[in-house]
Amino acid sequence: MGRTVPLRPDAARRVAEHLTAAAPGHPWEGVRFSAAWGSRDALDATLVRPALVAE
């Protein structure tokens, strides 16, 4: 799940209902994601199973 701005709590709950945690061995396991372009600050990421794609 990607996003550009933080979701409001009610929207986050609605999205979370459609997500399933990734199984061990996910291809991005151990990858660090930056908070912004050129930033050294890392985000805490929760990997999910890619079963649903929406824009």
Phi, psi and omega per residue, in radians:
M1 nan 2.168 3.066
G2 -1.898 2.743 3.086
R3 -2.686 2.835 3.119
T4 -1.952 -0.368 3.106
V5 -2.412 2.725 3.066
P6 -1.069 2.483 3.087
L7 -1.491 2.544 3.009
R8 -1.120 2.655 -3.098
P9 -0.927 -0.720 -3.134
D10 -1.161 -0.690 3.101
A11 -1.198 -0.692 3.112
A12 -1.061 -0.726 3.116
R13 -1.109 -0.723 -3.140
R14 -1.141 -0.705 3.113
V15 -1.178 -0.763 -3.082
A16 -1.025 -0.522 3.122
E17 -1.061 -0.372 -3.076
H18 -1.799 0.105 -3.091
L19 -1.894 2.555 3.078
T20 -2.204 2.337 -3.136
A21 -1.025 2.538 3.123
A22 -1.240 2.591 3.061
A23 -1.368 2.769 3.063
P24 -0.960 2.544 -3.139
G25 1.607 0.164 3.094
H26 -0.979 2.432 -3.088
P27 -1.040 -0.389 -3.132
W28 -1.745 0.136 3.137
E29 -1.019 2.249 -3.140
G30 1.515 -0.084 3.133
V31 -1.386 2.424 3.084
R32 -1.723 2.377 3.139
F33 -1.938 2.307 -3.119
S34 -1.438 2.675 -3.120
A35 -1.274 -0.467 -3.139
A36 -2.808 2.842 3.117
W37 -0.975 2.250 3.099
G38 1.359 0.001 -3.122
S39 -1.499 2.544 3.034
R40 -1.662 -0.081 3.104
D41 -1.279 2.281 -3.116
A42 -1.745 2.564 3.052
L43 -1.639 2.579 2.964
D44 -1.417 2.096 -3.106
A45 -1.908 2.471 3.011
T46 -1.951 1.975 -3.108
L47 -1.358 2.437 -3.136
V48 -2.213 2.831 3.087
R49 -1.296 2.203 -3.090
P50 -1.404 1.294 -3.112
A51 -1.802 -0.247 -3.072
L52 -2.362 2.269 3.108
V53 -2.165 2.272 3.120
A54 -2.505 2.647 3.076
E55 -2.113 nan nan
